[in-house]
Amino acid sequence: MKFTEEHEWLRVEDDGVVIGITEHATEQLGDIVFVELPEVGTTVTKDEEIVVIESVKAASDILAPIDGEIIEVNEALAANPALANEDAIGAGWFVKIEPSDASQMDDYMDEATYKAFIA
């Protein structure tokens, strides 16, 4: 897994890169009450807004950490936004992107570096 300074995580799977937010991010946001996901098939550019999150504390945007195409969204999260709080690194993922340049992931932190970053 890789981690961004914006508290997103990226996990490579067979057909793409799954993206979500870290437990640290969910703790900062508080209870997530609404998630707006992009359409499957949308082409995204790194640092472009792809997901809108509303919590009891704030509204936040998830930015695309890599260029590519949205190939899957977590419909369960749209129906139950609290999944992001309950299982941030598992069932609470947001989107899966087919990267156009997988080397962009090299710019991000590994787990040990991320843990030091948030310490």
MARDO-171046 format. One record per atom (N, C-alpha, C): residue in one letter; atom name; z, x, y. Coordinates in pm, 1 decimal. Atoms other than C-alpha are relative to their C-alpha. Example, Ala and Ser with C-alpha at 12.3 -4.5 7.8 and 13.67 -1.06 7.14 Angstrom:
<sites>
+---------+-------+----------+----------+----------+
: residuo : atomo :       zz :       xx :       yy :
+---------+-------+----------+----------+----------+
:       A :     N :      0.0 :     89.0 :   -119.0 :
:       A :    CA :    780.0 :   1230.0 :   -450.0 :
:       A :     C :      0.0 :     90.0 :    120.0 :
:       S :     N :     -6.0 :    -82.0 :   -119.0 :
:       S :    CA :    714.0 :   1367.0 :   -106.0 :
:       S :     C :     73.0 :    -77.0 :    109.0 :
+---------+-------+----------+----------+----------+
</sites>
This chain:
<sites>
+---------+-------+----------+----------+----------+
: residuo : atomo :       zz :       xx :       yy :
+---------+-------+----------+----------+----------+
:       M :     N :      0.0 :     83.6 :   -119.3 :
:       M :    CA :      0.0 :      0.0 :      0.0 :
:       M :     C :      0.0 :     87.1 :    124.4 :
:       K :     N :     -0.1 :    -64.0 :   -130.7 :
:       K :    CA :    -55.1 :     95.5 :    360.5 :
:       K :     C :     66.7 :    -95.0 :     98.7 :
:       F :     N :    -72.2 :     78.0 :    -99.5 :
:       F :    CA :    134.3 :    -21.7 :    668.7 :
:       F :     C :    -47.4 :     37.4 :    140.1 :
:       T :     N :     41.0 :    -24.5 :   -138.3 :
:       T :    CA :     41.2 :    -59.7 :   1036.4 :
:       T :     C :    122.9 :      2.7 :     90.8 :
:       E :     N :   -107.8 :      1.3 :    -98.4 :
:       E :    CA :    255.3 :     -6.5 :   1344.8 :
:       E :     C :     30.1 :   -141.9 :     46.8 :
:       E :     N :    -19.0 :    141.0 :    -36.3 :
:       E :    CA :    212.7 :   -381.8 :   1403.0 :
:       E :     C :     69.0 :    -76.6 :   -112.9 :
:       H :     N :    -78.1 :     56.7 :    110.7 :
:       H :    CA :    409.5 :   -443.1 :   1079.3 :
:       H :     C :    -83.3 :    -87.5 :    -94.1 :
:       E :     N :     84.3 :     62.9 :    100.2 :
:       E :    CA :    117.6 :   -552.9 :    865.9 :
:       E :     C :     -4.9 :     93.3 :   -120.6 :
:       W :     N :     21.7 :    -81.9 :    119.0 :
:       W :    CA :     65.3 :   -435.2 :    508.4 :
:       W :     C :   -139.3 :    -28.2 :    -53.4 :
:       L :     N :    132.6 :      9.9 :     60.4 :
:       L :    CA :   -261.1 :   -373.3 :    326.3 :
:       L :     C :     11.5 :     47.5 :   -144.3 :
:       R :     N :     -4.3 :    -35.7 :    141.5 :
:       R :    CA :   -299.1 :   -368.9 :    -51.0 :
:       R :     C :   -140.8 :    -16.0 :    -57.7 :
:       V :     N :    132.5 :      4.2 :     60.7 :
:       V :    CA :   -624.9 :   -281.8 :   -226.7 :
:       V :     C :      7.6 :    -71.2 :   -133.9 :
:       E :     N :     16.1 :     67.3 :    128.9 :
:       E :    CA :   -719.4 :   -518.6 :   -507.4 :
:       E :     C :   -145.6 :     15.0 :    -40.3 :
:       D :     N :    134.1 :    -21.8 :     54.7 :
:       D :    CA :  -1032.7 :   -525.7 :   -721.3 :
:       D :     C :   -112.4 :    -36.1 :     95.4 :
:       D :     N :    112.2 :     49.3 :    -78.7 :
:       D :    CA :  -1247.6 :   -727.6 :   -485.9 :
:       D :     C :     23.3 :      2.6 :    150.2 :
:       G :     N :    -22.9 :     -4.1 :   -143.7 :
:       G :    CA :  -1094.7 :   -657.0 :   -146.4 :
:       G :     C :    136.0 :     57.5 :     35.4 :
:       V :     N :   -126.9 :    -48.2 :    -53.4 :
:       V :    CA :   -796.2 :   -569.6 :     69.7 :
:       V :     C :     81.0 :   -121.2 :     43.9 :
:       V :     N :    -89.2 :    110.1 :    -33.3 :
:       V :    CA :   -509.5 :   -818.7 :     85.8 :
:       V :     C :     86.9 :     44.1 :    117.6 :
:       I :     N :    -73.9 :    -32.6 :   -122.0 :
:       I :    CA :   -328.7 :   -834.3 :    420.7 :
:       I :     C :    109.9 :   -102.8 :     22.5 :
:       G :     N :   -112.9 :     86.6 :    -33.1 :
:       G :    CA :     10.9 :   -973.5 :    514.5 :
:       G :     C :     88.1 :     69.8 :    101.5 :
:       I :     N :    -95.9 :    -64.5 :    -89.9 :
:       I :    CA :    311.3 :   -897.2 :    730.9 :
:       I :     C :    121.7 :     43.0 :    -80.7 :
:       T :     N :   -112.9 :    -58.3 :     71.4 :
:       T :    CA :    614.3 :   -695.3 :    629.0 :
:       T :     C :    125.9 :    -86.4 :     13.0 :
:       E :     N :   -128.8 :     67.9 :     -9.6 :
:       E :    CA :    965.4 :   -821.3 :    566.5 :
:       E :     C :     63.6 :     25.8 :    136.0 :
:       H :     N :    -52.9 :    -33.0 :   -132.0 :
:       H :    CA :   1064.4 :   -640.9 :    886.5 :
:       H :     C :    -58.6 :    -95.6 :    104.9 :
:       A :     N :     65.5 :     90.7 :    -95.9 :
:       A :    CA :    811.5 :   -852.9 :   1078.8 :
:       A :     C :     55.8 :   -140.6 :    -12.3 :
:       T :     N :    -52.1 :    136.6 :     16.3 :
:       T :    CA :    939.3 :  -1177.4 :    927.0 :
:       T :     C :    142.8 :    -10.3 :     52.6 :
:       E :     N :   -135.7 :      0.5 :    -54.5 :
:       E :    CA :   1295.6 :  -1081.2 :   1020.0 :
:       E :     C :     -3.2 :     -8.0 :    152.3 :
:       Q :     N :     12.2 :      2.1 :   -145.2 :
:       Q :    CA :   1185.4 :  -1021.7 :   1380.2 :
:       Q :     C :    -48.7 :   -136.4 :     50.3 :
:       L :     N :     55.7 :    128.9 :    -41.0 :
:       L :    CA :    991.3 :  -1349.3 :   1394.6 :
:       L :     C :     94.3 :   -116.2 :    -23.7 :
:       G :     N :    -81.5 :    114.4 :     39.3 :
:       G :    CA :   1251.7 :  -1570.0 :   1230.9 :
:       G :     C :    -81.7 :    -91.8 :    -89.5 :
:       D :     N :     66.5 :     94.1 :     90.5 :
:       D :    CA :   1146.9 :  -1879.4 :   1038.4 :
:       D :     C :   -140.6 :    -32.9 :     49.5 :
:       I :     N :    139.0 :     28.4 :    -34.1 :
:       I :    CA :    768.8 :  -1915.0 :   1036.9 :
:       I :     C :    -26.0 :   -147.9 :    -29.2 :
:       V :     N :     18.1 :    144.4 :     12.0 :
:       V :    CA :    672.1 :  -2278.5 :   1097.0 :
:       V :     C :   -147.1 :    -42.8 :      0.0 :
:       F :     N :    141.6 :     34.8 :     -5.2 :
:       F :    CA :    292.9 :  -2265.9 :   1140.2 :
:       F :     C :    -83.8 :    125.6 :    -15.2 :
:       V :     N :     94.0 :   -110.5 :     16.7 :
:       V :    CA :      6.6 :  -2041.5 :   1031.0 :
:       V :     C :   -141.1 :    -55.8 :     11.7 :
:       E :     N :    141.0 :     36.3 :    -12.4 :
:       E :    CA :   -355.7 :  -2074.3 :   1142.5 :
:       E :     C :    -83.0 :    112.7 :    -58.7 :
:       L :     N :     78.4 :    -99.9 :     72.3 :
:       L :    CA :   -588.9 :  -1892.3 :    903.3 :
:       L :     C :   -147.2 :     -8.9 :     38.8 :
:       P :     N :    143.2 :      2.5 :    -31.7 :
:       P :    CA :   -953.3 :  -1793.9 :    961.6 :
:       P :     C :    -79.9 :    -66.3 :   -112.0 :
:       E :     N :     90.3 :     56.4 :    100.1 :
:       E :    CA :  -1249.9 :  -1939.9 :    775.1 :
:       E :     C :    -48.2 :    109.9 :    -93.7 :
:       V :     N :     61.6 :    -92.2 :     95.1 :
:       V :    CA :  -1370.3 :  -1769.8 :    457.4 :
:       V :     C :   -144.2 :     21.6 :     43.7 :
:       G :     N :    135.3 :    -33.3 :    -41.0 :
:       G :    CA :  -1695.5 :  -1590.8 :    534.5 :
:       G :     C :     -8.2 :     56.7 :    140.6 :
:       T :     N :     -3.5 :    -53.8 :   -135.5 :
:       T :    CA :  -1590.6 :  -1486.1 :    885.0 :
:       T :     C :     -6.3 :    152.9 :     -5.1 :
:       T :     N :      5.2 :   -145.2 :    -13.8 :
:       T :    CA :  -1688.4 :  -1130.2 :    974.0 :
:       T :     C :     97.1 :     39.6 :    110.0 :
:       V :     N :   -101.2 :    -41.8 :    -96.2 :
:       V :    CA :  -1405.5 :   -950.0 :   1151.2 :
:       V :     C :    -14.8 :    147.9 :     33.3 :
:       T :     N :      1.2 :   -136.8 :    -48.1 :
:       T :    CA :  -1376.2 :   -632.2 :   1351.6 :
:       T :     C :    144.2 :     45.9 :     15.6 :
:       K :     N :   -134.0 :    -57.2 :    -14.8 :
:       K :    CA :  -1071.8 :   -404.3 :   1350.1 :
:       K :     C :     55.7 :    -34.2 :    137.7 :
:       D :     N :    -75.3 :     36.3 :   -120.1 :
:       D :    CA :   -814.7 :   -515.5 :   1611.5 :
:       D :     C :    -38.0 :   -135.4 :     58.6 :
:       E :     N :     33.5 :    136.2 :    -41.5 :
:       E :    CA :   -966.8 :   -865.6 :   1640.1 :
:       E :     C :    104.5 :    -95.5 :    -57.5 :
:       E :     N :    -96.9 :     98.5 :     47.3 :
:       E :    CA :   -727.1 :  -1161.4 :   1613.2 :
:       E :     C :    -58.3 :    -76.5 :   -118.7 :
:       I :     N :     49.8 :     74.9 :    116.2 :
:       I :    CA :   -758.4 :  -1319.5 :   1268.4 :
:       I :     C :     95.2 :   -110.8 :    -44.5 :
:       V :     N :    -98.5 :    100.2 :     41.5 :
:       V :    CA :   -435.9 :  -1518.5 :   1212.2 :
:       V :     C :     94.7 :    -24.9 :    117.1 :
:       V :     N :   -100.8 :     35.6 :    -99.5 :
:       V :    CA :   -203.7 :  -1705.9 :   1448.3 :
:       V :     C :    122.7 :    -48.2 :    -75.2 :
:       I :     N :   -127.6 :     36.4 :     62.2 :
:       I :    CA :    161.7 :  -1736.9 :   1348.5 :
:       I :     C :     90.8 :    -57.5 :    108.4 :
:       E :     N :   -102.8 :     52.6 :    -89.0 :
:       E :    CA :    421.8 :  -1956.1 :   1513.3 :
:       E :     C :    130.2 :     -3.8 :    -77.8 :
:       S :     N :   -132.5 :      1.6 :     62.2 :
:       S :    CA :    788.8 :  -1911.1 :   1439.1 :
:       S :     C :     97.0 :    -65.9 :     96.7 :
:       V :     N :   -100.7 :     59.3 :    -86.7 :
:       V :    CA :   1110.3 :  -2048.8 :   1577.9 :
:       V :     C :     26.8 :     87.0 :    122.6 :
:       K :     N :    -26.3 :    -92.6 :   -110.5 :
:       K :    CA :   1128.6 :  -1741.0 :   1803.9 :
:       K :     C :   -121.1 :     27.9 :     86.8 :
:       A :     N :    115.7 :    -46.6 :    -75.9 :
:       A :    CA :    770.2 :  -1665.6 :   1907.9 :
:       A :     C :   -130.5 :    -39.9 :    -67.7 :
:       A :     N :    134.5 :     11.0 :     56.6 :
:       A :    CA :    398.2 :  -1702.4 :   1858.6 :
:       A :     C :    -56.1 :    141.4 :     -5.7 :
:       S :     N :     53.5 :   -134.4 :     19.2 :
:       S :    CA :    219.3 :  -1395.5 :   1726.8 :
:       S :     C :   -139.8 :     -8.3 :    -58.0 :
:       D :     N :    132.8 :    -10.8 :     58.5 :
:       D :    CA :   -128.0 :  -1287.1 :   1630.0 :
:       D :     C :     -0.7 :    113.2 :   -101.1 :
:       I :     N :     27.0 :   -107.0 :     94.5 :
:       I :    CA :   -228.5 :  -1087.2 :   1327.2 :
:       I :     C :   -139.4 :     51.3 :     34.4 :
:       L :     N :    127.7 :    -61.3 :    -31.6 :
:       L :    CA :   -505.8 :   -844.2 :   1411.5 :
:       L :     C :    -59.8 :     60.3 :   -126.0 :
:       A :     N :     66.8 :    -59.2 :    115.6 :
:       A :    CA :   -763.7 :   -732.2 :   1160.3 :
:       A :     C :     23.6 :    150.3 :      1.0 :
:       P :     N :    -23.3 :   -143.6 :      5.6 :
:       P :    CA :   -660.1 :   -382.4 :   1049.0 :
:       P :     C :   -124.8 :     79.4 :    -40.2 :
:       I :     N :    124.1 :    -64.0 :     43.8 :
:       I :    CA :  -1009.5 :   -311.0 :    915.1 :
:       I :     C :   -118.2 :    -92.7 :     30.7 :
:       D :     N :    122.6 :     78.3 :    -12.7 :
:       D :    CA :  -1369.2 :   -424.1 :    963.1 :
:       D :     C :    -35.6 :    -58.9 :   -135.3 :
:       G :     N :     45.6 :     56.4 :    125.6 :
:       G :    CA :  -1509.0 :   -658.3 :    702.0 :
:       G :     C :    -21.1 :   -149.4 :      8.3 :
:       E :     N :     21.1 :    143.8 :     10.2 :
:       E :    CA :  -1556.8 :  -1013.1 :    581.8 :
:       E :     C :    119.7 :    -63.6 :    -69.3 :
:       I :     N :   -108.0 :     76.0 :     63.6 :
:       I :    CA :  -1281.8 :  -1264.5 :    504.7 :
:       I :     C :    -57.0 :    -62.3 :   -127.3 :
:       I :     N :     51.1 :     55.1 :    125.3 :
:       I :    CA :  -1335.3 :  -1342.9 :    136.2 :
:       I :     C :     97.3 :    -98.0 :    -64.8 :
:       E :     N :    -98.1 :     95.7 :     52.7 :
:       E :    CA :  -1017.2 :  -1542.3 :     71.1 :
:       E :     C :    111.6 :    -16.6 :    102.2 :
:       V :     N :   -118.7 :     24.3 :    -82.2 :
:       V :    CA :   -732.6 :  -1704.3 :    264.8 :
:       V :     C :    105.4 :    -65.2 :    -88.5 :
:       N :     N :   -111.1 :     52.7 :     78.6 :
:       N :    CA :   -392.1 :  -1805.1 :    134.2 :
:       N :     C :     27.5 :   -144.4 :     41.4 :
:       E :     N :    -16.3 :    142.3 :    -31.8 :
:       E :    CA :   -416.5 :  -2185.4 :    140.8 :
:       E :     C :    144.1 :    -45.9 :    -19.4 :
:       A :     N :   -139.5 :     36.9 :     22.8 :
:       A :    CA :    -61.4 :  -2209.1 :      2.9 :
:       A :     C :     84.6 :     27.8 :    123.5 :
:       L :     N :    -72.8 :    -36.1 :   -120.8 :
:       L :    CA :     60.9 :  -2040.3 :    320.5 :
:       L :     C :    -25.3 :   -101.5 :    111.0 :
:       A :     N :     31.0 :    102.3 :   -100.2 :
:       A :    CA :   -117.2 :  -2294.4 :    539.8 :
:       A :     C :     83.6 :   -125.7 :    -24.7 :
:       A :     N :    -78.5 :    118.1 :     35.6 :
:       A :    CA :     62.0 :  -2573.2 :    352.9 :
:       A :     C :    150.2 :     25.2 :      9.5 :
:       N :     N :   -142.2 :    -34.6 :      0.6 :
:       N :    CA :    397.0 :  -2388.4 :    336.8 :
:       N :     C :     19.4 :    135.1 :     70.0 :
:       P :     N :    -10.7 :   -126.1 :    -74.5 :
:       P :    CA :    429.0 :  -2125.7 :    616.1 :
:       P :     C :    124.1 :     82.0 :    -34.6 :
:       A :     N :   -123.9 :    -70.4 :     34.1 :
:       A :    CA :    781.0 :  -2038.2 :    498.0 :
:       A :     C :    -19.7 :    100.6 :   -113.0 :
:       L :     N :     28.8 :    -99.2 :    104.6 :
:       L :    CA :    622.0 :  -1847.4 :    206.3 :
:       L :     C :     -0.7 :    141.4 :     57.5 :
:       A :     N :      3.2 :   -131.7 :    -63.1 :
:       A :    CA :    572.9 :  -1560.0 :    450.5 :
:       A :     C :    141.0 :     56.6 :     15.1 :
:       N :     N :   -138.9 :    -44.9 :     -9.6 :
:       N :    CA :    950.3 :  -1544.5 :    500.9 :
:       N :     C :     59.1 :     27.0 :   -137.7 :
:       E :     N :    -61.6 :     -4.8 :    132.5 :
:       E :    CA :   1037.5 :  -1599.1 :    136.3 :
:       E :     C :    -51.5 :    115.7 :    -85.6 :
:       D :     N :     60.9 :   -101.9 :     85.8 :
:       D :    CA :    796.0 :  -1348.5 :    -20.9 :
:       D :     C :   -109.1 :     72.9 :     78.9 :
:       A :     N :     94.6 :    -60.7 :    -94.6 :
:       A :    CA :    633.3 :  -1141.4 :    255.3 :
:       A :     C :   -102.9 :     90.4 :    -67.4 :
:       I :     N :     90.0 :    -97.2 :     62.5 :
:       I :    CA :    482.8 :   -876.4 :     26.1 :
:       I :     C :    -70.9 :    -59.2 :   -122.3 :
:       G :     N :     60.5 :     62.2 :    117.9 :
:       G :    CA :    388.1 :  -1118.5 :   -251.9 :
:       G :     C :    -77.5 :   -125.1 :     36.7 :
:       A :     N :     67.2 :    128.0 :    -18.2 :
:       A :    CA :    302.4 :  -1488.4 :   -225.9 :
:       A :     C :    -28.4 :    -33.7 :    146.2 :
:       G :     N :     17.0 :     28.1 :   -142.3 :
:       G :    CA :    319.2 :  -1476.6 :    155.1 :
:       G :     C :   -114.4 :     73.0 :     67.8 :
:       W :     N :    115.8 :    -68.5 :    -58.7 :
:       W :    CA :     -7.2 :  -1283.3 :    204.9 :
:       W :     C :    -83.6 :    -97.8 :     82.6 :
:       F :     N :     78.7 :     84.7 :    -89.8 :
:       F :    CA :   -252.3 :  -1411.5 :    467.7 :
:       F :     C :   -147.9 :     -8.3 :    -38.1 :
:       V :     N :    144.4 :     -1.2 :     24.9 :
:       V :    CA :   -610.5 :  -1304.4 :    400.1 :
:       V :     C :    -37.6 :    114.8 :    -92.2 :
:       K :     N :     59.3 :   -110.0 :     75.1 :
:       K :    CA :   -826.3 :  -1092.0 :    174.9 :
:       K :     C :   -133.2 :     31.3 :     67.1 :
:       I :     N :    120.7 :    -45.8 :    -68.0 :
:       I :    CA :  -1100.1 :   -886.7 :    340.0 :
:       I :     C :    -78.8 :     92.6 :    -91.8 :
:       E :     N :     88.8 :    -97.4 :     64.1 :
:       E :    CA :  -1399.3 :   -718.3 :    180.6 :
:       E :     C :    -34.3 :    100.9 :    108.5 :
:       P :     N :     17.6 :    -96.7 :   -109.6 :
:       P :    CA :  -1399.1 :   -398.0 :    387.9 :
:       P :     C :   -143.0 :     50.3 :      9.9 :
:       S :     N :    130.8 :    -62.3 :    -19.2 :
:       S :    CA :  -1717.6 :   -266.4 :    542.2 :
:       S :     C :     14.7 :    151.3 :      7.0 :
:       D :     N :    -27.1 :   -143.7 :     -3.3 :
:       D :    CA :  -1551.3 :     76.1 :    579.0 :
:       D :     C :    143.1 :     23.1 :    -49.1 :
:       A :     N :   -133.3 :    -13.6 :     59.2 :
:       A :    CA :  -1259.1 :    129.9 :    339.9 :
:       A :     C :     75.5 :    121.4 :     52.9 :
:       S :     N :    -68.1 :   -119.3 :    -50.6 :
:       S :    CA :  -1185.6 :    469.3 :    497.8 :
:       S :     C :     88.2 :    -31.9 :    120.7 :
:       Q :     N :    -87.1 :     38.2 :   -111.8 :
:       Q :    CA :  -1028.0 :    282.8 :    792.5 :
:       Q :     C :    145.9 :    -10.5 :    -45.1 :
:       M :     N :   -137.3 :      9.0 :     50.5 :
:       M :    CA :   -722.2 :    239.4 :    570.2 :
:       M :     C :     71.2 :    134.5 :      6.5 :
:       D :     N :    -59.8 :   -133.2 :     -6.5 :
:       D :    CA :   -666.3 :    614.8 :    590.2 :
:       D :     C :     81.4 :     19.4 :    127.8 :
:       D :     N :    -69.3 :    -10.9 :   -128.7 :
:       D :    CA :   -538.9 :    559.7 :    947.4 :
:       D :     C :    143.3 :    -50.9 :     -4.5 :
:       Y :     N :   -128.9 :     67.7 :      4.5 :
:       Y :    CA :   -228.0 :    376.0 :    828.2 :
:       Y :     C :    105.4 :     75.3 :    -81.5 :
:       M :     N :   -115.2 :    -68.1 :     59.9 :
:       M :    CA :    117.4 :    475.2 :    704.0 :
:       M :     C :     18.5 :    -37.8 :   -146.7 :
:       D :     N :    -45.4 :     33.9 :    134.5 :
:       D :    CA :    234.0 :    498.0 :    345.4 :
:       D :     C :    140.4 :    -61.7 :     13.1 :
:       E :     N :   -127.7 :     71.2 :     -4.9 :
:       E :    CA :    558.0 :    321.6 :    252.8 :
:       E :     C :    114.3 :     83.7 :     56.3 :
:       A :     N :   -108.5 :    -87.4 :    -47.1 :
:       A :    CA :    789.0 :    617.6 :    315.9 :
:       A :     C :     -9.1 :     20.8 :    151.4 :
:       T :     N :     19.1 :    -20.8 :   -143.8 :
:       T :    CA :    640.9 :    678.9 :    660.7 :
:       T :     C :     34.1 :   -128.1 :     75.6 :
:       Y :     N :    -31.0 :    127.8 :    -65.3 :
:       Y :    CA :    665.2 :    307.8 :    746.3 :
:       Y :     C :    150.6 :    -22.8 :      4.8 :
:       K :     N :   -146.2 :     19.4 :      1.0 :
:       K :    CA :   1031.7 :    293.4 :    640.4 :
:       K :     C :     66.7 :     86.9 :    105.3 :
:       A :     N :    -53.4 :    -86.2 :   -105.3 :
:       A :    CA :   1102.4 :    589.0 :    869.2 :
:       A :     C :    -33.4 :    -55.2 :    138.0 :
:       F :     N :     46.0 :     58.2 :   -126.8 :
:       F :    CA :    906.4 :    416.5 :   1148.2 :
:       F :     C :     91.0 :   -114.4 :     45.1 :
:       I :     N :    -82.2 :    116.1 :    -38.5 :
:       I :    CA :   1124.7 :    102.9 :   1137.4 :
:       I :     C :    149.6 :     30.1 :     -1.3 :
:       A :     N :   -142.0 :    -35.3 :      9.8 :
:       A :    CA :   1454.0 :    286.2 :   1079.4 :
:       A :     C :     64.0 :     18.6 :    138.1 :
+---------+-------+----------+----------+----------+
</sites>
